[in-house]
Amino acid sequence: MSRNSVLVALAFAFALALAASTGQAASPTAPSVSTGSVSNVTFSSAILDGSVDPRGQETNYAFQYGPTRSYGSQTPLSPAGNGTKTLRVSQSVSGLQPLTTYHYRIVASSQAGTTNGRDRTFTTPAIPLSLVITGVPDPVVFGNSFLVEGTLSGTGAGNHEIVLQANPYPYLGGFQIVGNPEVTNPTGGFSFPFLGLLESAQLRVVTVGKPEVSSPPVLENVAVRVSFHVRSVGRPGFVRLYGTVAPAEVGALVGFQLLVPGHRSVNEGGTSVKAGTPTVSRFSRVVRLHRRGLYRALIQVPPGAHVSNYSTPILVR
């Protein structure tokens, strides 16, 4: 070996020894990240997955997300520690819009720098359609018209064709379409007029076409129609209370009630419904009234196609 070669080798060895003795080390390294998959995706939320290697530095991470590569939203910063192994991490996001493609990535930072994961995407599904309805009023008086009102909710609920179906008492015939189809308004609202319901019925609204969605059935009760009158019978303190009931609920109980403001009504006798015409029955009774005032008749019918009802109050002087 030449004298120069020996000098070079000695200088190199001295440099290594000097570095070891002074503790010289490599510069800290920024964390490494990997944008993972997405899970539990609904029309308004999702869970974003990823991984972080802090590379020995105290590290925080977050997910950036939004409808473009500019993102626009970010999850709260979360600690990933200062280890040297890869950690699997995830965070949930909410307030998303249905049927929308979102970009997302994981980002991690430490004193050594910030690292962005690669961009990935997912698409939220549509909001499932759903229907709710109610009858207004309920009960409806025999032969009167009423409305079936409701709302179709979900993606595509506006301007959607729907139909009304009814299953009359005794609810064994199945649902049949009533009237013509309608179209929901831009916000999914609708109102079906129902003309002249004669007996209690189960009602529902169903979408036309796919997907087929049905509202939960509601029961629209039909209350008997009651007329109520009074006339003198020529005896002090006595009057005749009479009226009609439709349909002909022969045998139904009739109660005469005095209405006392701020208190429960007071019973003032009663009678039963008698046969009249095929469609209208009658009641009539002479009663002794203890007080003058507002009276009404309560017609109590057994469970069936119709429900009990009150008459309009009348003033007995």
C-alpha positions as CSV (number, residue, x, y, z in Angstrom):
1,M,0.0,0.0,0.0
2,S,1.4,3.5,-0.9
3,R,1.9,6.2,1.6
4,N,-0.9,8.3,0.1
5,S,-3.4,5.4,0.3
6,V,-2.6,4.9,4.0
7,L,-3.2,8.6,4.7
8,V,-6.6,8.5,2.9
9,A,-7.8,5.5,4.9
10,L,-6.7,7.0,8.1
11,A,-8.5,10.2,7.4
12,F,-11.8,8.3,6.6
13,A,-11.5,6.3,9.7
14,F,-10.9,9.5,11.7
15,A,-14.0,11.1,10.2
16,L,-16.2,8.1,11.2
17,A,-14.9,8.1,14.7
18,L,-15.5,11.8,15.0
19,A,-19.1,11.5,13.8
20,A,-19.7,8.7,16.3
21,S,-18.1,10.6,19.2
22,T,-20.2,13.8,18.5
23,G,-23.5,11.9,18.2
24,Q,-24.3,13.2,14.7
25,A,-27.7,11.7,13.5
26,A,-29.9,11.8,10.4
27,S,-32.6,14.6,10.1
28,P,-36.1,13.8,11.3
29,T,-38.5,12.4,8.6
30,A,-42.1,13.6,7.9
31,P,-44.8,11.1,8.6
32,S,-46.0,8.7,5.9
33,V,-49.7,8.2,5.2
34,S,-52.0,6.1,3.0
35,T,-55.6,7.1,2.2
36,G,-57.7,4.0,2.8
37,S,-61.2,2.9,1.8
38,V,-64.5,4.2,2.9
39,S,-67.1,2.3,4.9
40,N,-70.7,2.7,6.3
41,V,-71.7,5.0,3.5
42,T,-75.2,6.4,3.8
43,F,-76.9,9.3,2.0
44,S,-75.6,11.7,4.7
45,S,-72.5,10.1,6.4
46,A,-69.5,7.9,5.9
47,I,-66.4,6.5,7.7
48,L,-63.1,7.4,6.1
49,D,-60.2,5.0,6.7
50,G,-56.4,5.4,6.3
51,S,-53.1,4.7,7.9
52,V,-50.3,6.8,9.5
53,D,-46.6,6.1,10.4
54,P,-45.4,9.0,12.7
55,R,-41.8,8.0,12.1
56,G,-40.8,8.8,15.7
57,Q,-42.3,12.3,15.8
58,E,-45.4,13.5,17.6
59,T,-48.0,13.5,14.7
60,N,-51.5,14.6,14.2
61,Y,-53.8,13.6,11.3
62,A,-57.1,14.5,9.7
63,F,-59.2,13.7,6.6
64,Q,-60.0,16.4,4.1
65,Y,-63.1,15.9,2.0
66,G,-65.5,17.7,-0.4
67,P,-67.1,17.6,-3.8
68,T,-63.9,18.5,-5.6
69,R,-60.1,18.0,-5.2
70,S,-60.2,21.3,-3.4
71,Y,-62.0,19.5,-0.6
72,G,-63.3,22.4,1.5
73,S,-64.0,20.4,4.7
74,Q,-61.8,18.7,7.2
75,T,-62.3,16.4,10.2
76,P,-60.9,17.5,13.6
77,L,-57.2,16.8,14.2
78,S,-56.5,13.5,16.0
79,P,-53.2,12.3,17.6
80,A,-51.3,9.5,16.0
81,G,-48.5,9.4,18.6
82,N,-44.8,9.3,18.0
83,G,-44.2,5.6,17.2
84,T,-42.4,4.1,14.3
85,K,-45.1,1.7,13.2
86,T,-48.0,2.2,10.8
87,L,-51.4,2.8,12.6
88,R,-54.8,2.2,11.0
89,V,-57.1,5.2,11.7
90,S,-60.6,6.3,10.8
91,Q,-62.9,9.2,11.3
92,S,-66.6,9.7,10.5
93,V,-68.0,12.5,8.4
94,S,-71.7,13.7,8.4
95,G,-73.8,16.3,6.8
96,L,-73.2,14.9,3.3
97,Q,-75.6,15.4,0.4
98,P,-77.3,12.4,-1.3
99,L,-76.3,11.2,-4.8
100,T,-73.0,13.2,-4.6
101,T,-69.4,12.2,-5.4
102,Y,-67.0,13.2,-2.7
103,H,-63.1,13.4,-2.9
104,Y,-61.1,12.7,0.3
105,R,-57.6,12.1,1.5
106,I,-55.7,11.7,4.8
107,V,-53.2,14.4,5.9
108,A,-50.6,14.0,8.7
109,S,-48.3,16.6,10.2
110,S,-45.4,16.7,12.6
111,Q,-42.4,19.0,13.3
112,A,-40.7,17.3,10.4
113,G,-43.4,18.3,7.9
114,T,-46.8,17.5,6.4
115,T,-47.7,14.6,4.2
116,N,-50.8,14.4,2.0
117,G,-52.3,11.0,1.1
118,R,-53.5,10.3,-2.4
119,D,-57.0,11.5,-3.5
120,R,-59.8,8.9,-3.5
121,T,-63.6,9.2,-4.1
122,F,-66.9,7.7,-3.0
123,T,-70.6,8.5,-3.9
124,T,-73.4,8.8,-1.5
125,P,-76.6,6.9,-2.2
126,A,-80.1,8.4,-2.7
127,I,-82.4,9.0,0.3
128,P,-84.9,6.1,0.2
129,L,-88.5,7.2,-0.5
130,S,-91.0,7.1,2.4
131,L,-94.6,8.0,2.7
132,V,-96.7,9.3,5.6
133,I,-100.4,10.2,5.5
134,T,-103.3,11.4,7.7
135,G,-107.0,11.9,7.2
136,V,-108.4,15.4,7.8
137,P,-110.7,15.4,9.7
138,D,-110.8,12.1,11.5
139,P,-113.5,10.9,12.1
140,V,-115.4,12.3,9.1
141,V,-119.2,12.6,9.4
142,F,-121.2,10.0,7.4
143,G,-121.4,11.1,3.8
144,N,-119.1,14.1,4.2
145,S,-115.9,14.7,2.2
146,F,-112.5,14.8,3.7
147,L,-108.8,15.0,2.7
148,V,-106.0,12.5,2.7
149,E,-102.9,14.6,3.2
150,G,-99.3,13.5,3.4
151,T,-95.7,13.8,2.3
152,L,-93.4,11.7,0.1
153,S,-89.9,12.1,1.4
154,G,-86.5,11.2,-0.1
155,T,-84.5,11.7,-3.3
156,G,-86.9,12.3,-6.2
157,A,-89.9,12.9,-4.0
158,G,-91.0,16.0,-5.9
159,N,-93.3,15.7,-8.9
160,H,-93.7,12.0,-8.3
161,E,-96.9,10.2,-9.3
162,I,-98.9,8.5,-6.5
163,V,-102.3,6.9,-6.0
164,L,-104.8,6.6,-3.1
165,Q,-106.1,3.2,-2.1
166,A,-108.9,2.2,0.3
167,N,-109.9,-1.0,2.1
168,P,-113.4,-0.5,3.5
169,Y,-114.9,-2.1,6.6
170,P,-114.7,-5.0,7.5
171,Y,-111.2,-4.7,5.9
172,L,-111.3,-8.0,4.1
173,G,-111.6,-6.9,0.5
174,G,-108.0,-5.6,0.1
175,F,-106.9,-2.2,-1.0
176,Q,-108.3,-0.8,-4.2
177,I,-107.4,2.4,-6.1
178,V,-109.7,5.4,-5.3
179,G,-110.0,8.2,-7.9
180,N,-107.2,9.3,-10.2
181,P,-103.5,9.4,-9.6
182,E,-101.9,12.7,-8.4
183,V,-98.4,14.2,-8.6
184,T,-96.6,15.4,-5.5
185,N,-95.6,19.1,-5.3
186,P,-91.9,20.1,-5.6
187,T,-91.4,19.3,-1.9
188,G,-93.2,16.0,-1.9
189,G,-96.5,17.2,-0.4
190,F,-99.9,16.1,-1.7
191,S,-103.6,16.1,-0.8
192,F,-106.3,13.7,-2.1
193,P,-110.0,14.7,-1.8
194,F,-112.2,11.8,-0.8
195,L,-115.9,12.4,-1.6
196,G,-118.6,10.9,0.5
197,L,-117.1,8.2,2.6
198,L,-119.9,5.9,3.9
199,E,-118.1,3.5,6.2
200,S,-114.8,3.4,8.0
201,A,-111.9,2.4,5.8
202,Q,-108.2,1.7,5.9
203,L,-106.3,4.1,3.6
204,R,-102.8,4.1,2.1
205,V,-100.9,6.0,-0.6
206,V,-98.6,4.1,-3.0
207,T,-96.1,5.4,-5.5
208,V,-96.5,4.7,-9.2
209,G,-93.6,3.0,-10.9
210,K,-90.2,2.0,-9.3
211,P,-89.4,2.0,-6.5
212,E,-92.8,1.1,-5.2
213,V,-93.3,2.6,-1.8
214,S,-96.4,2.4,0.3
215,S,-97.4,4.5,3.3
216,P,-98.4,2.7,6.6
217,P,-102.2,2.2,6.5
218,V,-104.3,4.7,8.5
219,L,-107.8,4.1,9.7
220,E,-110.3,6.8,8.7
221,N,-113.4,6.5,10.9
222,V,-116.9,7.4,9.8
223,A,-119.0,8.9,12.5
224,V,-122.8,8.7,12.4
225,R,-124.6,11.9,11.3
226,V,-126.8,13.2,14.0
227,S,-129.6,15.9,13.8
228,F,-131.0,17.1,17.1
229,H,-134.1,19.2,17.8
230,V,-136.4,20.3,20.6
231,R,-140.1,21.3,20.8
232,S,-142.6,22.1,23.5
233,V,-145.1,19.5,24.7
234,G,-147.4,21.9,26.7
235,R,-146.2,20.7,30.1
236,P,-144.1,23.0,32.3
237,G,-140.6,21.8,32.5
238,F,-141.0,19.1,29.9
239,V,-139.8,19.1,26.3
240,R,-139.5,16.6,23.5
241,L,-136.0,16.0,22.3
242,Y,-135.8,14.2,19.0
243,G,-133.7,13.8,15.9
244,T,-132.3,11.5,13.2
245,V,-129.3,9.3,12.8
246,A,-127.7,8.3,9.5
247,P,-127.0,5.6,8.5
248,A,-129.8,3.7,10.2
249,E,-128.1,2.5,13.4
250,V,-131.3,1.0,14.8
251,G,-130.9,0.1,18.5
252,A,-128.0,2.6,19.1
253,L,-128.1,4.3,22.5
254,V,-129.0,8.0,22.8
255,G,-127.9,10.2,25.7
256,F,-129.0,13.8,26.3
257,Q,-126.3,15.9,27.8
258,L,-126.4,19.4,29.4
259,L,-123.2,21.3,28.6
260,V,-121.9,23.2,31.7
261,P,-119.0,25.5,30.9
262,G,-115.9,24.6,32.9
263,H,-117.4,21.3,34.1
264,R,-118.3,17.9,32.8
265,S,-121.5,17.5,30.9
266,V,-124.6,16.4,32.9
267,N,-126.7,13.5,31.7
268,E,-130.4,14.3,31.3
269,G,-131.9,11.0,30.3
270,G,-131.8,9.2,27.0
271,T,-133.5,6.7,24.7
272,S,-132.6,4.4,21.8
273,V,-132.6,4.7,18.0
274,K,-135.7,3.4,16.3
275,A,-136.3,2.4,12.7
276,G,-137.2,5.1,10.2
277,T,-136.4,4.9,6.5
278,P,-133.9,2.4,5.1
279,T,-131.2,5.1,5.3
280,V,-132.2,7.2,8.3
281,S,-133.3,6.1,11.8
282,R,-135.0,8.3,14.5
283,F,-135.1,8.9,18.2
284,S,-137.6,10.9,20.3
285,R,-138.4,11.2,24.0
286,V,-140.2,13.6,26.3
287,V,-137.9,14.5,29.2
288,R,-138.1,16.8,32.2
289,L,-135.2,19.2,32.1
290,H,-133.8,20.5,35.4
291,R,-132.0,23.4,33.8
292,R,-132.2,25.4,30.7
293,G,-129.1,25.8,28.5
294,L,-127.1,24.0,25.8
295,Y,-128.0,20.4,25.1
296,R,-126.6,17.8,22.8
297,A,-127.3,14.2,21.8
298,L,-124.7,11.5,22.0
299,I,-125.3,8.5,19.7
300,Q,-123.4,5.5,20.9
301,V,-123.0,2.8,18.3
302,P,-121.4,-0.7,18.7
303,P,-118.0,-1.2,17.1
304,G,-118.3,-1.7,13.3
305,A,-118.5,0.3,10.1
306,H,-119.3,3.6,12.0
307,V,-118.3,5.3,15.3
308,S,-120.2,7.2,17.9
309,N,-120.9,10.9,17.5
310,Y,-122.4,14.0,19.0
311,S,-125.0,16.3,17.6
312,T,-124.6,20.0,17.2
313,P,-125.6,21.6,20.6
314,I,-129.0,23.3,20.7
315,L,-130.3,25.9,23.1
316,V,-133.2,24.9,25.3
317,R,-134.9,28.0,26.8
